[in-house]
Structure formats: structure tokens, C-alpha cells
Amino acid sequence: MASYKTLFNNKLMLDKFISMFGVNANTAKNKLLIDSYLNYGLIAA
């Protein structure tokens, strides 16, 4: 349960940063990076 909370919180924060900086999250390179950042956040927590 805690991992889902962490994942959801990290996703919300990452989406906020992406929208603030105007990064296109739909490119193949960015999708891979976003997934790796979210997985790293789960491992670190």
C-alpha cells in the first residue's frame, strides 16, 4: 500500500515539474526516463 502512495505522489510531483518546465513527456526518450525516475523513487523509499 505504501508503494502505491509513494508512486502516486512521485507521479504527481513529476507531472507538476514537467508542466512547469514545458517538457514534452510523450517522446520515447522521455517516457523511458520518467519510468526510470518513478521506479528509482520506489526503490529509494
N, C-alpha and C positions, 0 to 999 in steps of 0.2 A: 504494500500500500504506500509506503513512504517513497518507493522508487517512482511510482506514478505521480505523486505530488511533486517530487523533485523534477521529473521530466516535464510536467506541465508548467511549472514555474520557470524552468530554464527556457522552454519554448516561448512563453510569453515575453520574457526579457529579451531573447534573441530577436523575436519579431519586432519588438519595440526599437532595438538598435538598428535593425535592417531598414525599418521605415524612416527612422530619423536621418540616417546617412544616405538614403536613396539607393541602396544596393538592390540589384535585380536578383532575387532569390530563386528564380526559375531556370537559371542556366545549369548545365550539367555539373560544371565545376563547383558552383556554389551549393548545389544540393548535396554533393559529397562532403563538402566542408561543414555544412550545417549538421548533417547526420553525425559526423565525427565529433563535432563540438558537443552535441547533445549526449552522445554516448560517453564522452570523456567526463561530462558533468555527472553522469550517473555513477561512473566508476569512482570518481573523486569523493562523492558523497557517501 
